[in-house]
Amino acid sequence: MAGAGKLVPYGERQRGDLIFWGSAGDYYHVAIYLGNGQIIEAPNPNAPVRIHSIWGAPTGMVGRPSA
């Protein structure tokens, strides 16, 4: 996200924000937040893209891409 947007607290997430799983510098998954607790993601390289409820324990910050 460096230079391409900013990080905001998870509680301030908005549609279009990037939700990360893992730890800073070592993320293993990312999804796009759709609102109402829903994300769009590809669970793994062999699975189709899906809309799903947020699962597990994402990091405490989300990425907000710049326009």
Secondary structure, 3 states (H helix, E strand, C coil): CCCCEEEEEHHHCCCCCEEEEEECCEEEEEEEEEECCEEEECCCCCCCCEEEECCCCCCCEEEEECC
